[in-house]
Amino acid sequence: MYDTYKTLAKPSEGLFKDKGSKFLSFAFPVDSEDEIRFSELNRIEEGLKKIEGLKISYIN
């Protein structure tokens, strides 16, 4: 038996609001952790100067 996985075809963003707080999500198709750390993540951080907390997840 083989495992199958779905992958992202293109970048995606999401927004969730709850009790005056905003939670933003970003998903990008990448081939390595370095690819996200040095390209997309920098772009996100530049656009969100007032961010109070940043949580990063990487699924390989």
DOBA-501560 format. One record per atom (N, C-alpha, C): atom name; y, z negated, x negated; residue in three letters. Coordinates in nm, 4 decimals. Last residue first. Layout:
+------+----------+----------+----------+------+
! atom !        Y !        Z !        X ! rest !
+------+----------+----------+----------+------+
!   CA !        Y !        Z !        X !  ALA !
...
+------+----------+----------+----------+------+
This chain:
+------+----------+----------+----------+------+
! atom !        Y !        Z !        X ! rest !
+------+----------+----------+----------+------+
!    N !   1.8748 !  -0.6329 !  -0.7041 !  ASN !
!   CA !   1.8136 !  -0.5278 !  -0.7848 !  ASN !
!    C !   1.6851 !  -0.4822 !  -0.7212 !  ASN !
!    N !   2.1764 !  -0.7343 !  -0.5820 !  ILE !
!   CA !   2.0350 !  -0.7233 !  -0.5504 !  ILE !
!    C !   1.9788 !  -0.6055 !  -0.6272 !  ILE !
!    N !   2.4227 !  -0.9627 !  -0.6277 !  TYR !
!   CA !   2.3690 !  -0.8371 !  -0.6810 !  TYR !
!    C !   2.2206 !  -0.8362 !  -0.6525 !  TYR !
!    N !   2.7191 !  -1.1116 !  -0.5102 !  SER !
!   CA !   2.5725 !  -1.1007 !  -0.5044 !  SER !
!    C !   2.5321 !  -0.9650 !  -0.5578 !  SER !
!    N !   2.9874 !  -1.3326 !  -0.5404 !  ILE !
!   CA !   2.9295 !  -1.2052 !  -0.5795 !  ILE !
!    C !   2.7782 !  -1.2140 !  -0.5699 !  ILE !
!    N !   3.2728 !  -1.4635 !  -0.3926 !  LYS !
!   CA !   3.1283 !  -1.4800 !  -0.4110 !  LYS !
!    C !   3.0690 !  -1.3422 !  -0.4378 !  LYS !
!    N !   3.5766 !  -1.6101 !  -0.4371 !  LEU !
!   CA !   3.5046 !  -1.4834 !  -0.4473 !  LEU !
!    C !   3.3584 !  -1.5119 !  -0.4773 !  LEU !
!    N !   3.8549 !  -1.7555 !  -0.2798 !  GLY !
!   CA !   3.7197 !  -1.7722 !  -0.3322 !  GLY !
!    C !   3.6491 !  -1.6384 !  -0.3322 !  GLY !
!    N !   4.1077 !  -1.6745 !  -0.2184 !  GLU !
!   CA !   4.0867 !  -1.8139 !  -0.2551 !  GLU !
!    C !   3.9485 !  -1.8370 !  -0.3122 !  GLU !
!    N !   4.3211 !  -1.3986 !  -0.2837 !  ILE !
!   CA !   4.1873 !  -1.4467 !  -0.2492 !  ILE !
!    C !   4.1673 !  -1.5897 !  -0.2998 !  ILE !
!    N !   4.5526 !  -1.2616 !  -0.3309 !  LYS !
!   CA !   4.5625 !  -1.3940 !  -0.2683 !  LYS !
!    C !   4.4267 !  -1.4540 !  -0.2333 !  LYS !
!    N !   4.4816 !  -1.0073 !  -0.4322 !  LYS !
!   CA !   4.5454 !  -1.1048 !  -0.5209 !  LYS !
!    C !   4.5457 !  -1.2463 !  -0.4628 !  LYS !
!    N !   4.3008 !  -0.7767 !  -0.3864 !  LEU !
!   CA !   4.2978 !  -0.9040 !  -0.3142 !  LEU !
!    C !   4.3555 !  -1.0161 !  -0.4001 !  LEU !
!    N !   4.3015 !  -0.5561 !  -0.5515 !  GLY !
!   CA !   4.3531 !  -0.5402 !  -0.4162 !  GLY !
!    C !   4.3633 !  -0.6701 !  -0.3385 !  GLY !
!    N !   4.1746 !  -0.6521 !  -0.7787 !  GLU !
!   CA !   4.3136 !  -0.6089 !  -0.7873 !  GLU !
!    C !   4.3770 !  -0.5998 !  -0.6493 !  GLU !
!    N !   3.9134 !  -0.6940 !  -0.6816 !  GLU !
!   CA !   3.9941 !  -0.8080 !  -0.7242 !  GLU !
!    C !   4.1416 !  -0.7719 !  -0.7337 !  GLU !
!    N !   3.8330 !  -0.4251 !  -0.6375 !  ILE !
!   CA !   3.8412 !  -0.5208 !  -0.5270 !  ILE !
!    C !   3.9327 !  -0.6368 !  -0.5637 !  ILE !
!    N !   3.8341 !  -0.3230 !  -0.8983 !  ARG !
!   CA !   3.9189 !  -0.2620 !  -0.7953 !  ARG !
!    C !   3.9380 !  -0.3583 !  -0.6778 !  ARG !
!    N !   3.6383 !  -0.4805 !  -1.0197 !  ASN !
!   CA !   3.7764 !  -0.4868 !  -1.0677 !  ASN !
!    C !   3.8727 !  -0.4300 !  -0.9638 !  ASN !
!    N !   3.4126 !  -0.3932 !  -0.8766 !  LEU !
!   CA !   3.4564 !  -0.5320 !  -0.8661 !  LEU !
!    C !   3.6008 !  -0.5483 !  -0.9130 !  LEU !
!    N !   3.3788 !  -0.1238 !  -0.9586 !  GLU !
!   CA !   3.4149 !  -0.1574 !  -0.8210 !  GLU !
!    C !   3.4698 !  -0.2992 !  -0.8081 !  GLU !
!    N !   3.3503 !  -0.1726 !  -1.2600 !  SER !
!   CA !   3.4230 !  -0.0677 !  -1.1895 !  SER !
!    C !   3.4691 !  -0.1158 !  -1.0517 !  SER !
!    N !   3.2056 !  -0.3740 !  -1.3809 !  PHE !
!   CA !   3.3133 !  -0.3124 !  -1.4568 !  PHE !
!    C !   3.3876 !  -0.2026 !  -1.3835 !  PHE !
!    N !   3.0132 !  -0.4646 !  -1.1978 !  ARG !
!   CA !   3.1032 !  -0.5596 !  -1.2637 !  ARG !
!    C !   3.2241 !  -0.4917 !  -1.3269 !  ARG !
!    N !   2.8671 !  -0.2359 !  -1.1284 !  ILE !
!   CA !   2.9521 !  -0.3018 !  -1.0289 !  ILE !
!    C !   3.0524 !  -0.3948 !  -1.0949 !  ILE !
!    N !   2.7452 !  -0.1743 !  -1.3765 !  GLU !
!   CA !   2.8204 !  -0.0727 !  -1.3035 !  GLU !
!    C !   2.9131 !  -0.1358 !  -1.2003 !  GLU !
!    N !   2.5986 !  -0.4009 !  -1.4429 !  ASP !
!   CA !   2.7184 !  -0.3663 !  -1.5206 !  ASP !
!    C !   2.8054 !  -0.2653 !  -1.4474 !  ASP !
!    N !   2.3818 !  -0.3839 !  -1.2702 !  GLU !
!   CA !   2.4808 !  -0.4892 !  -1.2490 !  GLU !
!    C !   2.6093 !  -0.4575 !  -1.3238 !  GLU !
!    N !   2.3073 !  -0.0423 !  -1.1733 !  SER !
!   CA !   2.2952 !  -0.1582 !  -1.2608 !  SER !
!    C !   2.4036 !  -0.2601 !  -1.2283 !  SER !
!    N !   2.3462 !   0.1466 !  -0.9807 !  ASP !
!   CA !   2.2191 !   0.1506 !  -1.0520 !  ASP !
!    C !   2.1983 !   0.0309 !  -1.1429 !  ASP !
!    N !   2.4799 !   0.1094 !  -0.6449 !  VAL !
!   CA !   2.4911 !   0.1094 !  -0.7911 !  VAL !
!    C !   2.3514 !   0.1114 !  -0.8530 !  VAL !
!    N !   2.6598 !   0.1302 !  -0.3551 !  PRO !
!   CA !   2.5359 !   0.1763 !  -0.4174 !  PRO !
!    C !   2.5563 !   0.1843 !  -0.5687 !  PRO !
!    N !   2.8181 !  -0.1627 !  -0.2315 !  PHE !
!   CA !   2.8277 !  -0.0389 !  -0.3076 !  PHE !
!    C !   2.6908 !   0.0017 !  -0.3592 !  PHE !
!    N !   2.9985 !  -0.3520 !   0.0018 !  ALA !
!   CA !   2.8663 !  -0.3119 !  -0.0466 !  ALA !
!    C !   2.8801 !  -0.1754 !  -0.1132 !  ALA !
!    N !   3.1846 !  -0.6330 !   0.0941 !  PHE !
!   CA !   3.1859 !  -0.5016 !   0.0311 !  PHE !
!    C !   3.0447 !  -0.4731 !  -0.0188 !  PHE !
!    N !   3.3562 !  -0.8354 !   0.3297 !  SER !
!   CA !   3.2327 !  -0.7987 !   0.2601 !  SER !
!    C !   3.2460 !  -0.6560 !   0.2083 !  SER !
!    N !   3.5611 !  -1.1162 !   0.4017 !  LEU !
!   CA !   3.5481 !  -0.9743 !   0.3716 !  LEU !
!    C !   3.4161 !  -0.9489 !   0.3013 !  LEU !
!    N !   3.6655 !  -1.3335 !   0.6366 !  PHE !
!   CA !   3.5581 !  -1.3141 !   0.5401 !  PHE !
!    C !   3.5386 !  -1.1637 !   0.5225 !  PHE !
!    N !   3.9324 !  -1.5435 !   0.7217 !  LYS !
!   CA !   3.8802 !  -1.4068 !   0.7141 !  LYS !
!    C !   3.7746 !  -1.4005 !   0.6053 !  LYS !
!    N !   4.0098 !  -1.8062 !   0.9530 !  SER !
!   CA !   3.9653 !  -1.7594 !   0.8212 !  SER !
!    C !   3.9159 !  -1.6164 !   0.8309 !  SER !
!    N !   4.0605 !  -1.8849 !   1.2122 !  GLY !
!   CA !   4.1733 !  -1.8623 !   1.1224 !  GLY !
!    C !   4.1365 !  -1.8176 !   0.9826 !  GLY !
!    N !   3.7946 !  -1.8948 !   1.3208 !  LYS !
!   CA !   3.8818 !  -2.0124 !   1.3145 !  LYS !
!    C !   3.9935 !  -1.9967 !   1.2106 !  LYS !
!    N !   3.6901 !  -1.6060 !   1.1724 !  ASP !
!   CA !   3.6423 !  -1.7253 !   1.2408 !  ASP !
!    C !   3.7394 !  -1.8395 !   1.2163 !  ASP !
!    N !   3.6112 !  -1.2645 !   1.1218 !  LYS !
!   CA !   3.7149 !  -1.3665 !   1.1394 !  LYS !
!    C !   3.6571 !  -1.4834 !   1.2185 !  LYS !
!    N !   3.4943 !  -1.0287 !   0.8983 !  PHE !
!   CA !   3.4537 !  -1.1266 !   0.9973 !  PHE !
!    C !   3.5626 !  -1.2327 !   1.0032 !  PHE !
!    N !   3.4529 !  -0.6991 !   0.7900 !  LEU !
!   CA !   3.5470 !  -0.8085 !   0.8106 !  LEU !
!    C !   3.4944 !  -0.8968 !   0.9224 !  LEU !
!    N !   3.3250 !  -0.4719 !   0.5376 !  GLY !
!   CA !   3.3182 !  -0.5420 !   0.6642 !  GLY !
!    C !   3.4183 !  -0.6556 !   0.6697 !  GLY !
!    N !   3.2405 !  -0.1542 !   0.3896 !  GLU !
!   CA !   3.3209 !  -0.2768 !   0.3944 !  GLU !
!    C !   3.3075 !  -0.3397 !   0.5316 !  GLU !
!    N !   3.0530 !   0.0540 !   0.1649 !  SER !
!   CA !   3.0783 !   0.0017 !   0.2983 !  SER !
!    C !   3.1592 !  -0.1272 !   0.2886 !  SER !
!    N !   2.9659 !   0.3573 !  -0.0135 !  PRO !
!   CA !   3.0247 !   0.2234 !  -0.0046 !  PRO !
!    C !   3.0539 !   0.1839 !   0.1404 !  PRO !
!    N !   2.6527 !   0.5262 !   0.0708 !  LYS !
!   CA !   2.7944 !   0.5268 !   0.0349 !  LYS !
!    C !   2.8483 !   0.3840 !   0.0453 !  LYS !
!    N !   2.3876 !   0.4744 !   0.0985 !  ALA !
!   CA !   2.4246 !   0.6122 !   0.0675 !  ALA !
!    C !   2.5699 !   0.6200 !   0.0222 !  ALA !
!    N !   2.1812 !   0.2074 !  -0.0030 !  LEU !
!   CA !   2.3102 !   0.2513 !   0.0484 !  LEU !
!    C !   2.3384 !   0.3946 !   0.0063 !  LEU !
!    N !   1.8298 !   0.2144 !   0.0811 !  THR !
!   CA !   1.9425 !   0.1941 !  -0.0096 !  THR !
!    C !   2.0704 !   0.2447 !   0.0552 !  THR !
!    N !   1.5269 !   0.0646 !   0.1794 !  LYS !
!   CA !   1.6414 !   0.1468 !   0.2158 !  LYS !
!    C !   1.7547 !   0.1139 !   0.1189 !  LYS !
!    N !   1.1970 !   0.0767 !   0.0498 !  TYR !
!   CA !   1.3264 !   0.0115 !   0.0603 !  TYR !
!    C !   1.4309 !   0.1115 !   0.1063 !  TYR !
!    N !   0.8496 !   0.0047 !   0.0532 !  THR !
!   CA !   0.9590 !   0.0986 !   0.0724 !  THR !
!    C !   1.0871 !   0.0205 !   0.0951 !  THR !
!    N !   0.5505 !  -0.0417 !  -0.1284 !  ASP !
!   CA !   0.6702 !  -0.0996 !  -0.0695 !  ASP !
!    C !   0.7748 !   0.0099 !  -0.0536 !  ASP !
!    N !   0.2237 !   0.0805 !  -0.0514 !  TYR !
!   CA !   0.3483 !   0.0907 !  -0.1269 !  TYR !
!    C !   0.4611 !   0.0205 !  -0.0530 !  TYR !
!    N !  -0.1176 !   0.0000 !  -0.0843 !  MET !
!   CA !   0.0000 !   0.0000 !   0.0000 !  MET !
!    C !   0.1245 !   0.0000 !  -0.0892 !  MET !
+------+----------+----------+----------+------+
